[in-house]
Protein backbone atom coordinates (compact mmCIF):
# COMPACT_ATOMS: atom_id res chain seq x y z
CA UNK A 1 0.00 0.00 0.00
CA UNK A 2 1.41 3.38 -1.03
CA UNK A 3 2.28 6.03 1.56
CA UNK A 4 1.79 9.75 1.01
CA UNK A 5 4.62 12.26 0.86
CA UNK A 6 5.25 14.66 3.70
CA UNK A 7 6.00 18.35 3.65
CA UNK A 8 9.14 18.72 5.77
CA UNK A 9 8.80 22.52 6.07
CA UNK A 10 6.27 22.75 8.87
CA UNK A 11 5.61 24.99 11.84
CA UNK A 12 5.71 23.52 15.38
CA UNK A 13 2.43 22.26 16.87
CA UNK A 14 1.11 21.83 20.39
CA UNK A 15 -0.81 18.62 21.01
CA UNK A 16 -4.32 19.02 22.42
CA UNK A 17 -6.20 16.42 24.50
CA UNK A 18 -8.24 15.63 21.37
CA UNK A 19 -5.04 15.03 19.41
CA UNK A 20 -3.93 12.49 22.02
CA UNK A 21 -7.32 10.75 21.82
CA UNK A 22 -7.04 10.55 18.03
CA UNK A 23 -3.56 9.04 18.26
CA UNK A 24 -4.75 6.49 20.82
CA UNK A 25 -7.74 5.54 18.66
CA UNK A 26 -5.52 5.00 15.65
CA UNK A 27 -3.23 2.83 17.77
CA UNK A 28 -6.11 0.78 19.20
CA UNK A 29 -7.67 0.20 15.77
CA UNK A 30 -4.36 -0.03 13.86
CA UNK A 31 -5.88 1.80 10.86
CA UNK A 32 -8.55 4.49 10.63
CA UNK A 33 -9.92 6.33 7.61
CA UNK A 34 -10.36 10.07 7.64
CA UNK A 35 -14.16 9.82 7.79
CA UNK A 36 -13.94 7.49 10.80
CA UNK A 37 -11.76 10.01 12.66
CA UNK A 38 -14.21 12.74 11.75
CA UNK A 39 -17.22 10.85 13.11
CA UNK A 40 -15.40 10.15 16.38
CA UNK A 41 -13.81 13.53 17.06
CA UNK A 42 -15.14 16.19 14.68
CA UNK A 43 -18.88 15.50 14.62
CA UNK A 44 -19.62 19.17 15.33
CA UNK A 45 -16.85 20.55 13.12
CA UNK A 46 -16.37 20.73 9.39
CA UNK A 47 -14.63 18.20 7.22
CA UNK A 48 -12.03 20.87 6.47
CA UNK A 49 -11.24 21.28 10.17
CA UNK A 50 -10.78 17.52 10.52
CA UNK A 51 -8.54 17.33 7.47
CA UNK A 52 -6.37 20.21 8.63
CA UNK A 53 -5.80 18.74 12.09
CA UNK A 54 -4.96 15.21 11.04
CA UNK A 55 -2.72 16.63 8.31
CA UNK A 56 -0.72 18.36 11.05
CA UNK A 57 -0.52 15.12 13.02
CA UNK A 58 0.78 13.43 9.89
CA UNK A 59 3.31 16.14 9.07
CA UNK A 60 4.72 16.01 12.61
CA UNK A 61 5.03 12.20 12.41
CA UNK A 62 2.43 11.42 15.03
CA UNK A 63 0.46 9.59 12.34
CA UNK A 64 1.48 7.80 9.18
CA UNK A 65 -0.70 8.05 6.07
CA UNK A 66 -1.48 5.41 3.46
CA UNK A 67 -3.17 5.90 0.13
CA UNK A 68 -5.93 3.33 -0.39
CA UNK A 69 -6.97 2.97 -4.05
CA UNK A 70 -10.66 2.85 -4.93
CA UNK A 71 -12.41 1.60 -8.05
CA UNK A 72 -14.37 4.82 -8.60
CA UNK A 73 -13.71 8.36 -7.39
CA UNK A 74 -10.94 9.90 -5.32
CA UNK A 75 -8.49 7.68 -3.43
CA UNK A 76 -8.99 7.29 0.32
CA UNK A 77 -6.46 8.28 2.96
CA UNK A 78 -5.91 5.82 5.79
CA UNK A 79 -4.04 6.72 8.98
CA UNK A 80 -1.76 4.57 11.10
CA UNK A 81 0.58 5.23 14.00
CA UNK A 82 4.00 6.79 13.39
CA UNK A 83 7.14 7.19 15.50
CA UNK A 84 6.17 10.31 17.44
CA UNK A 85 2.69 8.91 17.93
CA UNK A 86 4.13 5.76 19.50
CA UNK A 87 5.87 7.97 22.06
CA UNK A 88 2.55 9.69 22.81
CA UNK A 89 0.84 6.30 23.27
CA UNK A 90 3.53 5.17 25.73
CA UNK A 91 3.15 8.36 27.76
CA UNK A 92 -0.67 8.24 27.71
CA UNK A 93 -0.76 4.60 28.81
CA UNK A 94 2.11 5.09 31.24
CA UNK A 95 4.12 2.19 29.81
CA UNK A 96 7.67 1.82 28.52
CA UNK A 97 8.03 2.70 24.86
CA UNK A 98 9.11 -0.84 23.93
CA UNK A 99 5.77 -2.15 25.22
CA UNK A 100 3.85 -0.21 22.58
CA UNK A 101 3.02 -2.81 19.94
CA UNK A 102 4.12 -0.89 16.88
CA UNK A 103 6.90 -0.51 14.39
CA UNK A 104 6.82 1.17 11.01
CA UNK A 105 6.82 -2.14 9.15
CA UNK A 106 3.36 -2.81 10.65
CA UNK A 107 1.97 -0.08 8.39
CA UNK A 108 2.96 -1.90 5.20
CA UNK A 109 0.17 -4.40 4.58
CA UNK A 110 -1.61 -6.03 1.68
CA UNK A 111 -4.86 -4.58 0.35
CA UNK A 112 -7.18 -7.34 1.63
CA UNK A 113 -5.67 -7.20 5.12
CA UNK A 114 -6.16 -3.43 5.18
CA UNK A 115 -9.77 -3.77 3.99
CA UNK A 116 -10.54 -6.31 6.70
CA UNK A 117 -8.87 -4.28 9.44
CA UNK A 118 -10.80 -1.18 8.39
CA UNK A 119 -13.98 -3.25 8.55
CA UNK A 120 -13.21 -4.19 12.15
CA UNK A 121 -12.44 -0.53 12.87
CA UNK A 122 -15.80 0.46 11.39
CA UNK A 123 -17.63 -1.77 13.86
CA UNK A 124 -15.76 -0.12 16.75
CA UNK A 125 -16.39 3.40 15.43
CA UNK A 126 -20.12 2.73 15.04
CA UNK A 127 -20.33 1.33 18.58
CA UNK A 128 -18.44 4.30 20.07
CA UNK A 129 -20.64 6.81 18.23
CA UNK A 130 -23.82 4.96 19.24
CA UNK A 131 -22.84 4.85 22.93
CA UNK A 132 -22.00 8.56 23.12
CA UNK A 133 -24.49 10.25 25.43
CA UNK A 134 -26.24 7.02 26.43
CA UNK A 135 -26.49 5.46 29.87
CA UNK A 136 -24.83 2.23 28.71
CA UNK A 137 -21.05 2.03 29.00
CA UNK A 138 -18.40 0.20 27.00
CA UNK A 139 -16.83 -2.19 29.52
CA UNK A 140 -13.92 -3.10 27.25
CA UNK A 141 -13.07 -3.48 23.58
CA UNK A 142 -10.23 -5.66 22.38
CA UNK A 143 -9.14 -6.04 18.78
CA UNK A 144 -8.74 -9.73 18.02
CA UNK A 145 -5.22 -11.12 18.19
CA UNK A 146 -3.43 -14.36 19.02
CA UNK A 147 -4.50 -14.13 22.66
CA UNK A 148 -8.12 -14.72 21.57
CA UNK A 149 -7.39 -17.68 19.29
CA UNK A 150 -8.70 -21.02 20.53
CA UNK A 151 -8.55 -24.51 19.05
CA UNK A 152 -11.79 -26.27 19.90
CA UNK A 153 -11.62 -30.06 19.95
CA UNK A 154 -14.22 -31.61 17.63
CA UNK A 155 -14.72 -35.23 18.70
CA UNK A 156 -16.44 -37.28 16.02
CA UNK A 157 -15.59 -34.83 13.24
CA UNK A 158 -13.28 -35.33 10.27
CA UNK A 159 -11.19 -32.48 11.65
CA UNK A 160 -9.54 -32.75 15.06
CA UNK A 161 -10.40 -29.16 15.91
CA UNK A 162 -12.11 -26.01 14.66
CA UNK A 163 -10.73 -22.54 15.36
CA UNK A 164 -12.28 -19.62 17.24
CA UNK A 165 -10.43 -16.49 16.14
CA UNK A 166 -12.68 -13.43 16.61
CA UNK A 167 -11.92 -10.09 14.99
CA UNK A 168 -12.86 -8.30 18.22
CA UNK A 169 -14.19 -8.96 21.72
CA UNK A 170 -16.15 -6.38 23.73
CA UNK A 171 -18.65 -5.85 26.50
CA UNK A 172 -21.40 -3.33 27.25
CA UNK A 173 -22.66 -2.55 30.76
CA UNK A 174 -26.36 -1.72 31.08
CA UNK A 175 -28.75 -1.31 33.98
CA UNK A 176 -29.78 -4.92 33.41
CA UNK A 177 -26.27 -6.35 33.43
CA UNK A 178 -23.33 -7.09 31.17
CA UNK A 179 -23.61 -8.05 27.49
CA UNK A 180 -20.56 -9.73 25.96
CA UNK A 181 -19.84 -10.09 22.24
CA UNK A 182 -17.39 -11.57 19.79
CA UNK A 183 -17.18 -9.85 16.40
CA UNK A 184 -16.74 -11.45 12.99
CA UNK A 185 -16.23 -9.14 9.99
CA UNK A 186 -17.16 -10.91 6.77
CA UNK A 187 -15.98 -9.53 3.42
CA UNK A 188 -17.21 -12.53 1.46
CA UNK A 189 -13.78 -14.09 1.03
CA UNK A 190 -14.40 -17.39 2.84
CA UNK A 191 -16.72 -20.25 1.89
CA UNK A 192 -20.02 -20.83 3.65
CA UNK A 193 -18.77 -24.22 4.82
CA UNK A 194 -15.80 -22.54 6.51
CA UNK A 195 -18.14 -20.06 8.15
CA UNK A 196 -20.32 -22.94 9.37
CA UNK A 197 -17.23 -24.40 11.04
CA UNK A 198 -16.82 -21.11 12.94
CA UNK A 199 -20.40 -21.34 14.15
CA UNK A 200 -19.89 -24.92 15.34
CA UNK A 201 -16.65 -23.91 17.09
CA UNK A 202 -18.31 -21.03 18.96
CA UNK A 203 -21.17 -23.30 20.05
CA UNK A 204 -18.75 -25.91 21.37
CA UNK A 205 -16.62 -23.20 23.03
CA UNK A 206 -19.63 -22.05 25.05
CA UNK A 207 -21.16 -25.47 25.73
CA UNK A 208 -17.88 -26.96 27.00
CA UNK A 209 -17.57 -24.31 29.70
CA UNK A 210 -14.15 -23.28 28.39
CA UNK A 211 -15.33 -19.75 27.62
CA UNK A 212 -16.70 -19.19 31.14
CA UNK A 213 -13.55 -20.63 32.69
CA UNK A 214 -11.30 -18.31 30.68
CA UNK A 215 -13.28 -15.06 30.75
CA UNK A 216 -15.55 -15.39 33.76
CA UNK A 217 -18.77 -14.55 31.89
CA UNK A 218 -21.69 -16.95 31.51
CA UNK A 219 -22.79 -16.11 27.99
CA UNK A 220 -21.81 -14.32 24.80
CA UNK A 221 -23.20 -13.56 21.37
CA UNK A 222 -21.39 -13.58 18.05
CA UNK A 223 -21.95 -10.52 15.86
CA UNK A 224 -21.24 -10.91 12.15
CA UNK A 225 -21.18 -7.81 9.93
CA UNK A 226 -21.07 -8.27 6.17
CA UNK A 227 -21.28 -6.13 3.04
CA UNK A 228 -24.48 -7.16 1.23
CA UNK A 229 -28.02 -8.39 1.83
CA UNK A 230 -27.35 -11.45 -0.30
CA UNK A 231 -24.31 -12.44 1.75
CA UNK A 232 -26.31 -11.75 4.91
CA UNK A 233 -29.03 -14.21 3.86
CA UNK A 234 -26.47 -16.87 2.92
CA UNK A 235 -24.63 -16.58 6.25
CA UNK A 236 -27.87 -16.83 8.23
CA UNK A 237 -28.91 -19.89 6.26
CA UNK A 238 -25.51 -21.57 6.74
CA UNK A 239 -25.69 -20.85 10.48
CA UNK A 240 -29.16 -22.30 10.81
CA UNK A 241 -28.12 -25.51 9.06
CA UNK A 242 -25.57 -26.27 11.80
CA UNK A 243 -27.92 -25.38 14.65
CA UNK A 244 -26.90 -21.79 15.25
CA UNK A 245 -29.70 -19.77 16.82
CA UNK A 246 -30.03 -16.60 18.92
CA UNK A 247 -26.37 -16.71 19.95
CA UNK A 248 -25.54 -15.55 16.42
CA UNK A 249 -26.60 -12.13 15.12
CA UNK A 250 -26.06 -10.72 11.64
CA UNK A 251 -26.26 -7.33 9.95
CA UNK A 252 -24.64 -5.27 7.20
CA UNK A 253 -22.23 -2.34 7.38
CA UNK A 254 -24.82 -0.04 5.81
CA UNK A 255 -27.31 -0.81 8.57
CA UNK A 256 -24.97 -0.05 11.47
CA UNK A 257 -23.79 3.11 9.67
CA UNK A 258 -27.22 4.45 8.73
CA UNK A 259 -29.04 3.41 11.89
CA UNK A 260 -27.05 2.22 14.91
CA UNK A 261 -25.44 -1.03 16.02
CA UNK A 262 -27.53 -0.66 19.20
CA UNK A 263 -30.77 -0.48 17.21
CA UNK A 264 -32.99 -3.24 15.89
CA UNK A 265 -30.76 -4.04 12.91
CA UNK A 266 -29.68 -7.59 13.77
CA UNK A 267 -31.09 -10.78 12.29
CA UNK A 268 -30.76 -14.34 13.56
CA UNK A 269 -31.73 -17.80 12.26
CA UNK A 270 -35.36 -18.74 12.97
CA UNK A 271 -36.28 -15.19 14.06
CA UNK A 272 -38.48 -13.21 11.66
CA UNK A 273 -38.04 -9.67 13.01
CA UNK A 274 -34.82 -7.67 13.54
CA UNK A 275 -33.62 -7.46 17.12
CA UNK A 276 -31.30 -5.30 19.23
CA UNK A 277 -27.97 -6.27 20.80
CA UNK A 278 -29.31 -5.42 24.23
CA UNK A 279 -32.53 -7.45 24.13
C-alpha positions, -999 to +999 in steps of 0.1 A: +000+000+000+014+034-010+023+060+016+018+097+010+046+123+009+053+147+037+060+184+036+091+187+058+088+225+061+063+228+089+056+250+118+057+235+154+024+223+169+011+218+204-008+186+210-043+190+224-062+164+245-082+156+214-050+150+194-039+125+220-073+107+218-070+105+180-036+090+183-048+065+208-077+055+187-055+050+156-032+028+178-061+008+192-077+002+158-044+000+139-059+018+109-086+045+106-099+063+076-104+101+076-142+098+078-139+075+108-118+100+127-142+127+117-172+108+131-154+102+164-138+135+171-151+162+147-189+155+146-196+192+153-168+205+131-164+207+094-146+182+072-120+209+065-112+213+102-108+175+105-085+173+075-064+202+086-058+187+121-050+152+110-027+166+083-007+184+110-005+151+130+008+134+099+033+161+091+047+160+126+050+122+124+024+114+150+005+096+123+015+078+092-007+080+061-015+054+035-032+059+001-059+033-004-070+030-041-107+028-049-124+016-081-144+048-086-137+084-074-109+099-053-085+077-034-090+073+003-065+083+030-059+058+058-040+067+090-018+046+111+006+052+140+040+068+134+071+072+155+062+103+174+027+089+179+041+058+195+059+080+221+025+097+228+008+063+233+035+052+257+031+084+278-007+082+277-008+046+288+021+051+312+041+022+298+077+018+285+080+027+249+091-008+239+058-022+252+039-002+226+030-028+199+041-009+169+069-005+144+068+012+110+068-021+092+034-028+107+020-001+084+030-019+052+002-044+046-016-060+017-049-046+003-072-073+016-057-072+051-062-034+052-098-038+040-105-063+067-089-043+094-108-012+084-140-033+085-132-042+121-124-005+129-158+005+114-176-018+139-158-001+168-164+034+154-201+027+150-203+013+186-184+043+201-206+068+182-238+050+192-228+048+229-220+086+231-245+102+254-262+070+264-265+055+299-248+022+287-211+020+290-184+002+270-168-022+295-139-031+273-131-035+236-102-057+224-091-060+188-087-097+180-052-111+182-034-144+190-045-141+227-081-147+216-074-177+193-087-210+205-085-245+190-118-263+199-116-301+199-142-316+176-147-352+187-164-373+160-156-348+132-133-353+103-112-325+116-095-328+151-104-292+159-121-260+147-107-225+154-123-196+172-104-165+161-127-134+166-119-101+150-129-083+182-142-090+217-161-064+237-186-058+265-214-033+273-227-026+308-264-017+311-287-013+340-298-049+334-263-064+334-233-071+312-236-080+275-206-097+260-198-101+222-174-116+198-172-098+164-167-114+130-162-091+100-172-109+068-160-095+034-172-125+015-138-141+010-144-174+028-167-202+019-200-208+036-188-242+048-158-225+065-181-201+082-203-229+094-172-244+110-168-211+129-204-213+141-199-249+153-167-239+171-183-210+190-212-233+201-187-259+214-166-232+230-196-220+251-212-255+257-179-270+270-176-243+297-142-233+284-153-197+276-167-192+311-136-206+327-113-183+307-133-151+307-156-154+338-188-145+319-217-169+315-228-161+280-218-143+248-232-136+214-214-136+181-219-105+159-212-109+121-212-078+099-211-083+062-213-061+030-245-072+012-280-084+018-273-114-003-243-124+018-263-118+049-290-142+039-265-169+029-246-166+062-279-168+082-289-199+063-255-216+067-257-208+105-292-223+108-281-255+091-256-263+118-279-254+146-269-218+153-297-198+168-300-166+189-264-167+200-255-156+164-266-121+151-261-107+116-263-073+100-246-053+072-222-023+074-248+000+058-273-008+086-250+000+115-238+031+097-272+045+087-290+034+119-271+022+149-254-010+160-275-007+192-308-005+172-330-032+159-308-040+129-297-076+138-311-108+123-308-143+136-317-178+123-354-187+130-363-152+141-385-132+117-380-097+130-348-077+135-336-075+171-313-053+192-280-063+208-293-054+242-325-074+241 
